[in-house]
Amino acid sequence: MDNETEVLINEMGNYAHQLHMLLKERDCEPQHHKYMVENRGLQPCDPQFYNHIHPVEDLLAYLEDPHANDDPIDQTIGEGFEFRIYSRRWGHKDTYKIKRTENGWIVDFPLIGGPCDKGGRPFLFENFHHDSIQYPNALDSWMKWLWEQAASKGLSKEQVQTALQELADWVNNTEKNTPSHGVWESYC
């Protein structure tokens, strides 16, 4: 970024901060999306908060509609979902019961289950390891991203279930396409 651009961004940030503080003094403090505050790593009252275009866009949206930056309601905390996984070892699909919690997921499957982080660790993956199920390397990142999308966008139960099954289908495709013929027949 060149010096002139940096000066203009700082000037924009200063004006936005002044406007924020003026509105706060009048009991009309602008609200920002939760993710905006987290991404900036600063509180909106901090003079540096507005030294980026996105919080300024949130401020402008707030001026048009005080509810523009309201976060959606997280609809699926406590909801149960199915995660249908194929196992080459057993030759059929099993249904994992998964519940979305405040901090991640609860995996309910015979023998191995319990509370997991947002990525499904440890118990979802312990089940896969126990049954020698091959899965995509980045599955935990995708599970975490889905959890966060459900929270930040207020996804419905149906949307989360559909997305979870898409991830399960990805696992199933990985498992079904693992080498299993010829020299690999006896490999677990």
C-alpha positions as CSV (number, residue, x, y, z in Angstrom):
1,M,0.0,0.0,0.0
2,D,1.4,3.4,-0.9
3,N,1.7,6.2,1.5
4,E,-1.2,8.3,0.0
5,T,-3.6,5.3,0.3
6,E,-2.5,4.7,3.9
7,V,-3.1,8.3,4.8
8,L,-6.6,8.2,3.3
9,I,-7.5,5.0,5.1
10,N,-6.3,6.4,8.4
11,E,-8.4,9.6,7.7
12,M,-11.4,7.5,6.9
13,G,-10.9,5.5,10.1
14,N,-10.6,8.7,12.2
15,Y,-13.8,10.1,10.9
16,A,-15.6,6.7,11.3
17,H,-14.3,6.5,14.9
18,Q,-15.5,10.1,15.7
19,L,-18.9,9.3,14.3
20,H,-19.1,6.0,16.3
21,M,-18.2,7.9,19.5
22,L,-20.7,10.7,18.8
23,L,-23.5,8.1,18.2
24,K,-22.5,6.3,21.4
25,E,-22.7,9.5,23.4
26,R,-26.3,9.9,22.1
27,D,-27.2,6.3,23.2
28,C,-27.2,5.0,19.6
29,E,-23.9,3.1,19.7
30,P,-23.4,1.3,16.3
31,Q,-23.5,-2.5,16.4
32,H,-21.1,-4.6,14.4
33,H,-21.3,-8.3,13.4
34,K,-19.6,-10.5,15.9
35,Y,-17.3,-11.8,13.3
36,M,-16.2,-8.3,12.5
37,V,-15.1,-7.6,16.0
38,E,-13.4,-11.0,16.2
39,N,-11.6,-10.4,12.9
40,R,-10.4,-6.9,13.8
41,G,-9.2,-8.1,17.2
42,L,-10.3,-4.7,18.6
43,Q,-13.4,-3.3,20.1
44,P,-15.4,-0.8,18.1
45,C,-14.5,2.0,20.5
46,D,-10.8,1.5,19.8
47,P,-9.6,4.3,17.4
48,Q,-7.8,1.6,15.3
49,F,-11.0,-0.4,14.8
50,Y,-12.1,1.6,11.8
51,N,-8.8,1.6,9.9
52,H,-10.2,-0.9,7.5
53,I,-13.0,-0.7,4.9
54,H,-15.1,-3.5,6.3
55,P,-15.9,-2.0,9.7
56,V,-16.7,1.3,7.9
57,E,-19.1,-0.5,5.6
58,D,-20.8,-2.0,8.8
59,L,-21.0,1.5,10.2
60,L,-22.6,2.8,7.1
61,A,-25.1,-0.1,7.0
62,Y,-26.0,0.6,10.6
63,L,-26.7,4.2,9.7
64,E,-29.3,3.1,7.1
65,D,-30.7,0.3,9.3
66,P,-29.9,-0.1,13.0
67,H,-30.5,-3.9,12.6
68,A,-28.3,-4.3,9.6
69,N,-25.5,-5.9,11.6
70,D,-27.6,-8.0,13.9
71,D,-26.1,-11.5,13.9
72,P,-28.5,-14.3,12.9
73,I,-29.9,-16.5,15.5
74,D,-28.0,-19.8,15.9
75,Q,-30.8,-22.2,15.3
76,T,-29.1,-25.6,15.6
77,I,-27.4,-25.7,19.0
78,G,-28.7,-28.9,20.6
79,E,-30.1,-30.3,17.3
80,G,-29.2,-33.9,16.3
81,F,-28.0,-34.9,12.9
82,E,-27.2,-38.1,11.0
83,F,-23.8,-38.8,9.4
84,R,-24.0,-41.9,7.2
85,I,-20.6,-43.5,6.7
86,Y,-19.7,-46.5,4.5
87,S,-17.1,-48.9,5.9
88,R,-15.2,-51.2,3.5
89,R,-14.3,-53.3,6.5
90,W,-17.9,-54.1,7.3
91,G,-19.3,-53.6,3.8
92,H,-22.2,-51.3,4.8
93,K,-23.1,-47.8,6.0
94,D,-23.4,-46.9,9.6
95,T,-25.3,-44.0,11.0
96,Y,-23.3,-41.8,13.3
97,K,-25.5,-39.5,15.5
98,I,-24.0,-36.0,15.8
99,K,-25.4,-33.2,17.9
100,R,-24.3,-29.6,17.5
101,T,-23.3,-28.0,20.8
102,E,-22.0,-24.5,22.0
103,N,-18.4,-25.7,21.6
104,G,-18.5,-28.2,18.8
105,W,-20.2,-31.6,18.3
106,I,-21.2,-34.6,20.3
107,V,-20.6,-37.9,18.4
108,D,-22.8,-40.7,19.5
109,F,-21.7,-44.1,18.1
110,P,-21.4,-47.5,19.8
111,L,-18.1,-47.9,21.7
112,I,-16.5,-44.5,20.8
113,G,-18.3,-41.2,21.3
114,G,-18.5,-38.0,23.3
115,P,-17.9,-34.3,23.0
116,C,-15.8,-33.1,20.1
117,D,-14.3,-29.8,19.1
118,K,-15.8,-27.9,16.1
119,G,-13.7,-30.0,13.7
120,G,-15.1,-33.3,15.1
121,R,-12.0,-34.2,17.1
122,P,-11.4,-36.5,18.7
123,F,-14.3,-39.0,18.6
124,L,-15.4,-38.8,15.0
125,F,-11.9,-39.5,13.8
126,E,-11.3,-42.2,16.5
127,N,-14.3,-44.0,15.0
128,F,-12.8,-43.8,11.5
129,H,-9.4,-45.1,12.8
130,H,-11.1,-47.9,14.7
131,D,-12.9,-49.1,11.5
132,S,-10.0,-48.3,9.2
133,I,-12.1,-45.8,7.3
134,Q,-10.2,-43.5,4.9
135,Y,-11.3,-39.9,5.0
136,P,-10.1,-36.6,3.3
137,N,-7.2,-35.0,5.1
138,A,-9.0,-31.7,5.6
139,L,-12.3,-33.1,6.9
140,D,-11.8,-31.5,10.3
141,S,-11.4,-28.0,8.7
142,W,-14.6,-28.5,6.7
143,M,-16.5,-29.7,9.8
144,K,-15.3,-26.6,11.7
145,W,-16.2,-24.3,8.8
146,L,-19.7,-25.8,8.8
147,W,-20.1,-25.3,12.5
148,E,-19.1,-21.7,12.2
149,Q,-21.4,-21.1,9.2
150,A,-24.3,-22.5,11.2
151,A,-23.5,-20.0,13.9
152,S,-22.8,-17.0,11.9
153,K,-25.4,-17.4,9.2
154,G,-28.1,-19.0,11.3
155,L,-28.3,-22.1,9.1
156,S,-31.5,-24.2,9.5
157,K,-31.4,-27.8,10.7
158,E,-32.1,-28.9,7.1
159,Q,-29.1,-26.9,5.8
160,V,-26.8,-28.3,8.4
161,Q,-28.0,-31.9,7.7
162,T,-27.6,-31.5,4.0
163,A,-24.0,-30.1,4.5
164,L,-23.1,-32.9,6.9
165,Q,-24.3,-35.5,4.5
166,E,-22.2,-33.9,1.7
167,L,-19.2,-34.3,4.0
168,A,-20.2,-37.9,4.8
169,D,-20.5,-38.5,1.0
170,W,-17.0,-37.1,0.6
171,V,-15.8,-39.6,3.3
172,N,-17.7,-42.4,1.5
173,N,-16.2,-41.6,-1.8
174,T,-12.7,-41.6,-0.3
175,E,-13.4,-44.9,1.5
176,K,-14.9,-46.5,-1.6
177,N,-12.1,-45.3,-3.9
178,T,-9.3,-46.6,-1.6
179,P,-7.2,-49.3,-3.4
180,S,-8.7,-52.6,-2.5
181,H,-7.9,-55.1,-5.3
182,G,-4.9,-57.2,-6.1
183,V,-2.1,-56.7,-3.7
184,W,-4.3,-54.4,-1.6
185,E,-7.0,-57.0,-0.8
186,S,-5.7,-57.9,2.6
187,Y,-4.8,-54.3,3.6
188,C,-7.2,-53.0,6.3
